[in-house]
Amino acid sequence: MNKISTKMICLCGLFAALTAICSQIAFDIGPVPINFATFSVFVAAGMLGAKFGTISQLVYVLIGAVGAPVFSHFTGGFSIVTGPTGGYILGYVAAAFITGLIVQKVKINNFVVLPIAMLIGLIACYALGTVWFMHVTNRKLWDSLGLCVFPFIPGDIIKIALATILVARLKKVIKI
């Protein structure tokens, strides 16, 4: 049985906290705010891999679900997770897992693999979030994509670029 090191527990907590902080860098443009949280998700997955990147985001979601004000605009509670934006919040967990898994399997942390892994993770987040948004709001696909995905693409491309640069540089100096 593998033991989880104190270092990994601390790093999971650190990335959960970073996601909470990045969630507060938010701009309202509609029913889903633009925030910087996916940047933290990508860095967590790139640095910690699938297992611990996912755990870090699960910690973030669970802390918010029990009421800590870690979601955008210092909100928290189960009603946020089950509300219109909840699928995107849960999508952070999927994005961390998928991104981390690709990074681990390919084992080449460069400026080609990292952004592709992050993009695939982002697509999973978009898919989960959009399906949940459609379910909760009874909106059609194209309407939901117009509200919840298309406006976010330029910013998410920038976040992927920044996360790629940061992970590539951190991997050179930090051994995890």
N, C-alpha and C positions, 0 to 999 in steps of 0.2 A: 504494500500500500504506500502510495506517495504521500509524504507529509508536505503540507503547505507551509512555506517558510514565513517567518515574521516579515521579511522584506516584501514578499508578494502580497501579504495581507495589507501592509501599509500602502503599497502601490495601488492596490484595488481601491482602498479608501481615498487615496490621493486623487485618482482619476474620477471617482464618484463625485468628490468635492469639486474638481475642476469642471465637470459637466454641470454641476449646480451653478457654479460661478458663470460659466459660459452661457447658460440658459438665461441669465439676467441681462445679457447684452442682446436686447430684443427691440424689434420695431414692428408695430402693428400695421399690417397692410390688408387685413381681412380676418377671417375666422381662425387662421393659423398664423401666429406671429413668426416673423423671421428672427431667428436667434443664432447664436454661435455654438450651440451645443454639439452639433455634428462634428465640428472641428475636434472637440475633446474626444468624441467617440472614435474618430479615425486615429487620433494619436494614441489613445488607450489600446486599440486593437493592433496598431502597428508596433507598439512597444511591448505589450504584454502577451500578444497572441490571442488565439481563440478562447481558451479557457478563462484566463484571468481578465482579458478585455471584456468578455461577456459578464463575468462576475462583477466587475466594476460598474457596469451599466445596470445590472440587476440590483445592486446595492442602491444606486441612484434612484431607480424606479420605486423600489420598496420603501425607501426613506420618504420619497414624495407621496406615495400611496397612503402611508400612515399619517400624513398630515404635515410633515416638515415642509416649509415653503421653499422648495428647491426648483420647482418648475418655473417657467417664464412668468415674469412680473411677481415673483415671490409668492406663487400660489402652491398649493399642495392639497392632498386629499384624494381619496378613491374616486370622487366624482370627476376629477380632472383626468384620471387614467381611463375612466369609462365614458368620458365626454368626447366631443368631436375631434379633439387633438390627441386623444389617448393612443390611437394607433401609431401615430408618429413617435410618441414617447416610447412605446413598446418596441417600435421599429429600431430604436437605438440599440437595443439588446441584439436584435437580429443582425443589424449592420456591424456591430462589434464582432459577433461570432463569425460571420461570413468574411469580413475583411481580415480578421486574425487568422482564420483557417487558410485562406489563400496565401497570406504572407508566410505562414508556417510551412505549407506544402511546397511552395515554390522555392523558398529559402534564398531568394535573391532580393535583397532590399535595395532596390534601385529606383531610379526615376521613371521606370516603365511599369514594373510590377506593382509598386505601392499605389499609384493613382488608379490603376485598373482595379485593384482589389478594393480600394475605397469607393470607386464608382459602382462596382457591383453591390457592395454593402449599402450604398445610398439608394440604389434601385430597390433593394429589398425593403428598406425603410419607407420609401415612397409607396411601394405596393401595399405594405401592411397598413400604413397610415391612410392611404386613399380608400382602400376597401372599407376600413373602419369608419372613416368620415362619411362615405356614401351610406353605410348602414345606419349610422346615428342620425344623419340629417335628411335621409331619403332623397339625396341629389343624384343626378345622373353622372356617368363617368366623365364626360367632357367638361361639364360644369365643375366637377370636383377637381379635375386636373388643372383647370384654369384658375381656380381659387387656391389650390394647395400644392401644386407641383411646379407649373410653368414659371411663376414669379420667383421661385426659389433657385432655379437652375443656375443663373449667373453667380449668385453668392456661394452656392455649394461648390461650383467649380473653383472659385477662389479659395474656399476653405480646404478643398482637396489639395490644391497646389501648396498652400501654406503648411498643411499637415504633412505632406510628402517631404517638403524641405526639412521640417522640424524632426520628423522621425528619422530620416536619413542621417541627419547630423547627430542626433542623440544616440543612435545606434553605434556610431563610431566611438563615442566616449563613455557610454553607460552600458555595462554588460548586465543583462537581466537573465 
